[in-house]
Amino acid sequence: MTNLSAKLDVRSYTGFRAITLLCLVILYAPLLVVTIYSFNASQSIAVWEGFSLRWYVDVFTGPESAKFKLAAWNSFVIAIIAATVATAIATLAATGMIRAGKFRFRTLSFGLISLPLMVPEIVTAVATLIFFNAIGVDRGLMTIMLAHIAFCIPFAYLPISARMQGIDESVEQAALDLYATRRQVFTRILLPLMAPGVISGFLLAFIVSLDDFIITNFVKGAGVETLPTAIFGAVKQGIKPNIMAISTMLLGVSVLMVTISYFVSKSDKTT
């Protein structure tokens, strides 16, 4: 049995380490380069002239600071609202899908929830744009928010449903036997046990919304910018060191969200 496990260990295959190292380099080397050159004192992105924080200062006080501040404000407001609403809907959907037992069209419902994960994002963007045009909605912050809520739901649903599936139903049955109402069972027992999954779902939806460019670029109105679309507009005029500083800060926010999610899951295991 031990020999069979050793044969099935992918780490024992020839070239595994080399391929893994190559994938890590391809994934993270560009991020490392952007982070390093965001601290470059030079105005050129190709010449290193020493360590400096001038481009981080430029992001907040430079000639383009007002544009980036407004775009960042729009991005964070949209991401917080979209993640909150999407997480609430995903929590209710997971409760219905997992705790309601078998019902007609259950498989179809799960497929509809998961569909945005499988459909190419450009297709979702075009379809959303056509939908808003068809119902005569003026594009702006509201259309961005509605689009983000829609495509964030499956991202929030996955960790929430995974967490709920790991909760023994006998806990809820015991509460019902002790004359608790179903609302009390959900709010006082099920929801606290689901908290790590709900937090993870919110953080995932928040990051996805904050970083989205394709769908946002299709459904935003004229003059409305989020941070990714503002960065794209600035890059079309040439890559500047301040863009690298903004990208590094966005990367830092993503790392922070992942770190928080890790400690939440770790604390749940220790309890």
C-alpha positions in Angstrom: 0.0 0.0 0.0 2.9 2.3 0.8 4.6 1.6 -2.5 1.3 2.4 -4.4 1.0 5.7 -2.6 4.6 6.5 -3.5 3.8 5.8 -7.2 0.7 8.0 -7.1 2.7 10.9 -5.5 2.9 13.5 -8.3 6.0 15.0 -6.6 7.9 11.8 -7.5 7.4 12.3 -11.3 10.3 13.5 -13.4 10.2 17.2 -14.1 7.6 18.0 -11.4 9.9 20.5 -9.6 11.1 22.1 -12.8 7.5 22.6 -14.1 6.3 23.9 -10.7 9.2 26.4 -10.5 8.5 27.5 -14.1 4.8 28.1 -13.3 5.7 30.1 -10.1 8.2 32.3 -12.1 5.7 33.0 -14.8 3.0 33.8 -12.3 4.9 35.9 -9.8 8.0 37.3 -11.6 5.9 40.1 -13.3 4.4 41.0 -9.9 7.8 41.2 -8.3 9.2 43.4 -11.1 6.2 45.8 -10.8 6.6 46.0 -7.0 10.4 46.6 -7.2 10.2 49.3 -9.9 7.4 51.1 -8.1 10.1 52.2 -5.6 12.4 53.4 -8.4 13.5 57.0 -8.2 13.7 57.3 -12.0 10.9 58.4 -14.3 11.9 55.6 -16.6 10.5 52.2 -16.0 13.6 50.6 -17.5 16.4 52.3 -15.6 17.0 51.9 -11.9 18.2 55.0 -10.1 17.8 54.1 -6.5 15.1 53.5 -3.9 12.4 56.2 -3.5 8.8 56.6 -2.4 8.2 59.5 -4.8 5.7 57.6 -7.0 3.6 56.6 -4.0 3.5 60.3 -2.9 2.7 61.2 -6.6 -0.4 58.9 -6.5 -1.9 61.0 -3.6 -0.5 64.5 -4.4 0.5 64.4 -8.1 -1.4 65.9 -11.1 -3.4 62.7 -11.6 -4.2 62.2 -7.9 -7.7 63.5 -8.1 -8.6 61.1 -10.9 -7.2 58.1 -9.1 -8.7 59.1 -5.8 -12.2 59.3 -7.3 -11.7 56.0 -9.2 -10.4 54.3 -6.0 -13.4 55.6 -4.1 -15.8 54.3 -6.7 -14.1 50.9 -6.7 -14.2 50.4 -3.0 -17.8 51.6 -2.6 -18.9 49.3 -5.4 -16.9 46.4 -4.1 -18.2 46.7 -0.6 -21.8 47.0 -1.6 -21.6 44.3 -4.3 -19.8 41.9 -2.0 -22.3 42.5 0.9 -25.4 42.0 -1.3 -23.9 39.1 -3.2 -22.9 37.4 0.1 -26.4 37.8 1.5 -27.9 36.3 -1.6 -25.4 33.5 -1.7 -26.0 32.7 2.0 -29.8 32.4 1.4 -29.1 30.4 -1.8 -26.8 28.0 -0.1 -29.4 27.5 2.7 -32.1 26.7 0.2 -29.9 24.4 -1.9 -28.3 22.4 0.9 -30.8 22.5 3.8 -34.1 22.4 1.8 -33.6 18.8 0.7 -34.4 17.5 -2.8 -36.7 19.6 -5.0 -37.5 20.0 -8.6 -34.9 21.8 -10.7 -32.3 21.7 -7.9 -29.6 20.6 -10.3 -30.7 23.3 -12.8 -30.6 25.9 -10.0 -27.1 25.0 -9.0 -26.0 25.2 -12.7 -27.5 28.7 -13.0 -25.6 29.8 -9.9 -22.3 28.3 -11.2 -22.8 29.5 -14.8 -21.0 32.9 -14.5 -17.9 30.9 -13.4 -17.8 28.9 -16.6 -19.0 31.5 -19.2 -16.1 33.7 -20.6 -16.1 37.1 -18.9 -16.3 38.9 -22.3 -19.5 37.1 -23.1 -21.0 38.1 -19.7 -19.9 41.7 -20.3 -21.6 41.8 -23.7 -24.7 40.2 -22.5 -25.0 42.5 -19.5 -24.5 45.5 -21.8 -27.2 44.3 -24.2 -29.6 43.7 -21.2 -29.1 47.2 -19.8 -29.6 48.8 -23.3 -32.7 46.7 -23.9 -34.4 47.9 -20.7 -33.3 51.4 -21.3 -31.1 51.9 -18.2 -28.6 54.7 -18.3 -25.1 53.4 -17.7 -23.2 54.6 -14.6 -22.3 53.6 -11.1 -25.6 51.8 -10.6 -25.2 49.6 -13.7 -21.6 48.7 -12.5 -22.9 47.8 -9.1 -25.8 45.6 -10.4 -23.4 43.8 -12.8 -20.9 43.2 -10.0 -23.6 41.9 -7.7 -24.7 39.4 -10.3 -21.3 38.0 -11.1 -20.0 38.0 -7.5 -22.8 35.7 -6.3 -21.2 32.4 -7.4 -17.8 33.5 -6.0 -19.4 34.1 -2.6 -21.6 30.9 -2.9 -18.8 28.4 -3.2 -17.1 28.9 0.2 -20.4 29.4 1.9 -21.9 26.2 0.6 -18.7 24.3 1.3 -18.9 25.5 4.9 -22.6 24.6 5.2 -22.0 21.1 3.9 -19.5 20.5 6.7 -22.1 21.4 9.4 -23.9 18.4 10.9 -27.7 18.7 10.5 -28.2 17.0 13.9 -27.2 20.3 15.6 -30.1 22.0 14.0 -32.4 19.1 14.7 -31.5 19.2 18.3 -32.3 22.9 18.5 -35.7 22.2 16.9 -36.4 19.4 19.4 -35.7 22.0 22.1 -38.6 24.2 20.7 -36.4 26.7 18.8 -38.1 28.2 15.8 -36.5 27.8 12.4 -35.5 31.5 12.4 -33.8 31.0 15.8 -32.0 28.0 14.5 -30.7 29.9 11.5 -29.7 33.1 13.3 -28.3 31.6 16.5 -26.9 28.3 15.4 -26.4 27.9 11.7 -25.3 31.4 10.9 -22.6 31.6 13.6 -21.3 28.2 12.5 -21.2 29.4 8.9 -19.4 32.6 9.8 -16.0 31.5 8.4 -17.5 30.6 5.1 -19.5 33.8 5.0 -16.5 35.9 5.7 -14.4 34.0 3.1 -17.2 34.4 0.5 -17.4 38.2 1.2 -13.6 38.6 0.9 -13.6 36.6 -2.4 -16.5 38.6 -3.8 -14.8 41.9 -2.7 -11.5 41.1 -4.4 -13.3 39.9 -7.6 -15.3 43.1 -7.7 -12.4 45.4 -6.9 -10.2 43.9 -9.6 -12.8 43.5 -12.3 -12.1 45.4 -15.6 -13.8 43.7 -18.5 -17.4 43.8 -17.3 -16.9 47.2 -15.7 -15.5 48.7 -18.9 -18.6 47.5 -20.8 -21.3 48.7 -18.4 -19.8 51.9 -17.1 -21.1 55.2 -18.4 -19.1 58.0 -19.9 -16.9 59.8 -17.4 -17.4 57.1 -14.8 -14.2 55.3 -13.8 -13.1 52.6 -11.3 -9.5 52.0 -10.4 -8.9 49.2 -13.0 -10.5 51.3 -15.9 -8.6 54.4 -14.7 -5.3 52.4 -14.8 -6.1 51.1 -18.2 -6.8 54.6 -19.5 -3.5 55.8 -18.1 -1.5 52.8 -19.5 -2.8 53.6 -23.0 -0.9 56.9 -22.8 2.3 55.1 -21.7 3.4 53.1 -18.6 4.4 55.4 -15.9 6.0 54.6 -12.5 3.0 55.9 -10.6 0.9 53.2 -12.3 3.3 50.6 -10.8 2.8 52.2 -7.4 -1.0 51.9 -7.7 -0.7 48.3 -9.0 1.5 47.5 -6.0 -1.0 48.9 -3.6 -3.8 46.9 -5.2 -1.7 43.8 -4.9 -1.2 44.7 -1.2 -4.9 44.9 -0.7 -5.4 41.5 -2.3 -2.7 39.9 -0.1 -4.3 41.5 3.0 -7.7 40.0 2.1 -6.1 36.6 1.6 -4.3 36.8 4.9 -7.4 37.8 6.8 -9.3 34.9 5.2 -6.4 32.5 6.2 -6.5 33.6 9.8 -10.3 33.4 10.0 -10.2 29.7 8.7 -7.3 28.9 11.1 -9.1 30.3 14.1 -12.2 28.3 13.2 -10.1 25.1 13.1 -8.6 25.8 16.6 -12.0 26.3 18.1 
